[in-house]
Amino acid sequence: MSRYETVIGLEVHAQLKTQTKIFCSCSTKFGNAPNENVCPVCSGMPGVLPVLNEKVPEYATKMGLATDCEINLKSVFARKNYFYPDLPKGYQISQFELPICEHGHIDIEVSDGKKTIGVTRIHMEEDAGKNIHSAADNASFVDLNRTGVPLIEIVSEPDMRSAEEAVAYLKVIRSILLYLGICDGNLEEGSFRCDANISVRPYGQKEFGTRAELKNLNSFKHVQKSIEYEVDRQIDLIEDGEEVVQETRLYNADKGTTHSMRSKEEAHDYRYFPDPDLVPLVLEQAWVEKWRSELPELPGGKRVRFMDEYKLADYDAALLTGDLAVAEYFEATARAYGGETKKVSNWVVGELLPFCNDSETEACDCKLSPEKMAGLLKLVDDGTISVKIGKDIFRDLCESGDDPAKYVKAKGLVQMSDSGELEAMVDQVIAANPKEVEAYKGGKTKLISFFMGQVMRLSKGQANPGVVTKIIQDKLS
């Protein structure tokens, strides 16, 4: 067991789902031609003035309310000064001393139980542009389309002690953002990404160790792997008598390693000061209460309701409510099915989620609609098809969107339930396996699964298992 304790704090950057940028009317649409969504304001031309997008403080406040933050009715925009090619003004408009939200928390669940993680602050800021490095042209290009896209930065307390806890925290934060409808949570496009601050210290030591910051992690897998590598790297340095250097590092996914990007700047090196072009933002309490009343049912509340209303286990409810699209798919299927909700849960968790993960498809984009999913379950219930056939054809139905009843009929998959036909198959299997028959009669009753398998092979998987089981038991008793 390691003698060292890991300390992790995360800074999550979430792009807000506004139609225009935070301080100008340029589009926030992703994927446009380079430098198409640019104007004099977001490109930093002299003499221009920023005008705040009113949706940004609304969305930031809603995230604060959803994470039990204190909402500061007065907050101040500040200039964060640093120089990089994708930052045309030479500074980023952010918030520093007076952010819009502070002192919140969320609850996560990991293998050793539940844990509360503090949220230090949530503040509004503008995104930077994007540098594009071309080896073919031996040049770097700057795309300013992303410059000025509104962000909220969600800064956690250093309360996480493992990569598992960090990933669990990120998943809860992303889930809340999706439930609120204020961020699309797309990790590949960079609209949900994080920086991880990591240090280690001997167990029992109160002081934090020297931390390294891992920048721009945009997948849960990369967060997990990069933190695990970084923790091992720092422990090895300490064990070898070397010092951990405070710095910013990048994760190389191909090699599974981190490498130094630059020495870590302290906050004062950014020379924060209030933005002279933006007056302090003052919210009215009535606005905050209105936004509070508009909050949807959040993941935690939905999880409790699923356990109460649908009589689901905590584990199943957590899986179903972790993603809003999955939760809505489950409820729509349950309504259309009208039967045992545990069965619906089993199929969503056991079949739909693996399909979505493998195909990188959202539940809401699955071609097998909740109504058709309910139809498939009813075909299993009434004996038209077996559970096995239902699971075998599930992915085909998800990809094609075909009506399950028509699909089963067209493929000749209707389950055989005629006792006379099945009895003939059982007789054939018994006659072909005399040794197994003797063993079964001698007390090895588990061999019934062998006989069942032989009959299913003969019937090409279409025999009704319940009817076959009874025939076999009657024949061999």
FENVENGI-V63299 format. One record per residue. N is the residue number from 0. PSI is psi as a letter, one per 30 degrees, with the letter a starting at -180 (* if undefined). Layout:
N_PSI, N_PSI
//
This chain:
0_k, 1_k, 2_g, 3_k, 4_k, 5_k, 6_k, 7_k, 8_k, 9_k, 10_j, 11_k, 12_j, 13_j, 14_k, 15_k, 16_i, 17_l, 18_f, 19_l, 20_l, 21_e, 22_g, 23_l, 24_g, 25_k, 26_k, 27_g, 28_k, 29_k, 30_f, 31_l, 32_k, 33_k, 34_g, 35_e, 36_i, 37_k, 38_l, 39_f, 40_e, 41_f, 42_g, 43_h, 44_k, 45_k, 46_f, 47_l, 48_k, 49_k, 50_k, 51_k, 52_j, 53_f, 54_f, 55_e, 56_e, 57_e, 58_e, 59_e, 60_e, 61_e, 62_e, 63_e, 64_e, 65_f, 66_g, 67_h, 68_l, 69_k, 70_j, 71_j, 72_f, 73_k, 74_l, 75_k, 76_k, 77_l, 78_k, 79_j, 80_k, 81_l, 82_k, 83_k, 84_e, 85_g, 86_i, 87_e, 88_f, 89_g, 90_l, 91_k, 92_k, 93_a, 94_k, 95_d, 96_e, 97_i, 98_l, 99_f, 100_k, 101_l, 102_h, 103_a, 104_l, 105_l, 106_k, 107_l, 108_k, 109_a, 110_f, 111_g, 112_a, 113_l, 114_k, 115_k, 116_k, 117_k, 118_j, 119_e, 120_l, 121_k, 122_l, 123_k, 124_l, 125_k, 126_l, 127_l, 128_a, 129_k, 130_k, 131_j, 132_k, 133_j, 134_e, 135_e, 136_f, 137_h, 138_l, 139_k, 140_l, 141_k, 142_j, 143_g, 144_e, 145_f, 146_k, 147_f, 148_k, 149_k, 150_l, 151_k, 152_k, 153_j, 154_k, 155_l, 156_l, 157_i, 158_f, 159_k, 160_g, 161_l, 162_e, 163_e, 164_e, 165_e, 166_e, 167_e, 168_e, 169_e, 170_e, 171_e, 172_e, 173_e, 174_e, 175_e, 176_e, 177_e, 178_e, 179_f, 180_g, 181_f, 182_k, 183_f, 184_g, 185_j, 186_e, 187_e, 188_f, 189_g, 190_f, 191_j, 192_l, 193_l, 194_k, 195_k, 196_k, 197_k, 198_l, 199_l, 200_l, 201_k, 202_k, 203_f, 204_k, 205_e, 206_k, 207_l, 208_l, 209_k, 210_l, 211_k, 212_k, 213_k, 214_k, 215_h, 216_k, 217_h, 218_k, 219_e, 220_e, 221_e, 222_e, 223_e, 224_e, 225_e, 226_e, 227_e, 228_e, 229_e, 230_e, 231_e, 232_e, 233_e, 234_e, 235_e, 236_e, 237_e, 238_f, 239_g, 240_g, 241_l, 242_k, 243_k, 244_k, 245_j, 246_l, 247_k, 248_l, 249_l, 250_k, 251_j, 252_e, 253_e, 254_f, 255_g, 256_l, 257_l, 258_l, 259_k, 260_e, 261_l, 262_k, 263_k, 264_k, 265_l, 266_e, 267_f, 268_f, 269_f, 270_h, 271_k, 272_l, 273_k, 274_k, 275_f, 276_f, 277_k, 278_l, 279_k, 280_k, 281_j, 282_l, 283_k, 284_e, 285_e, 286_e, 287_e, 288_e, 289_e, 290_e, 291_e, 292_f, 293_f, 294_k, 295_l, 296_k, 297_l, 298_e, 299_e, 300_e, 301_e, 302_e, 303_e, 304_e, 305_e, 306_e, 307_e, 308_e, 309_g, 310_h, 311_l, 312_l, 313_e, 314_e, 315_e, 316_e, 317_e, 318_e, 319_e, 320_f, 321_f, 322_k, 323_e, 324_e, 325_e, 326_e, 327_e, 328_e, 329_e, 330_e, 331_e, 332_e, 333_e, 334_e, 335_e, 336_e, 337_g, 338_b, 339_j, 340_f, 341_e, 342_e, 343_e, 344_e, 345_e, 346_e, 347_e, 348_e, 349_f, 350_e, 351_e, 352_e, 353_e, 354_e, 355_e, 356_e, 357_e, 358_g, 359_h, 360_k, 361_k, 362_e, 363_f, 364_f, 365_k, 366_f, 367_j, 368_l, 369_e, 370_e, 371_e, 372_e, 373_e, 374_e, 375_e, 376_e, 377_e, 378_e, 379_e, 380_e, 381_g, 382_g, 383_e, 384_l, 385_l, 386_e, 387_e, 388_e, 389_e, 390_e, 391_e, 392_f, 393_e, 394_e, 395_e, 396_e, 397_e, 398_e, 399_e, 400_g, 401_l, 402_k, 403_e, 404_e, 405_e, 406_e, 407_e, 408_e, 409_e, 410_f, 411_h, 412_g, 413_k, 414_k, 415_j, 416_f, 417_j, 418_e, 419_e, 420_e, 421_e, 422_e, 423_e, 424_e, 425_e, 426_e, 427_e, 428_e, 429_e, 430_e, 431_f, 432_i, 433_e, 434_e, 435_e, 436_e, 437_e, 438_e, 439_e, 440_f, 441_g, 442_f, 443_i, 444_f, 445_f, 446_f, 447_e, 448_e, 449_e, 450_e, 451_e, 452_e, 453_e, 454_e, 455_e, 456_e, 457_e, 458_g, 459_h, 460_g, 461_f, 462_k, 463_j, 464_e, 465_e, 466_e, 467_e, 468_e, 469_e, 470_e, 471_e, 472_e, 473_e, 474_e, 475_f, 476_*
//
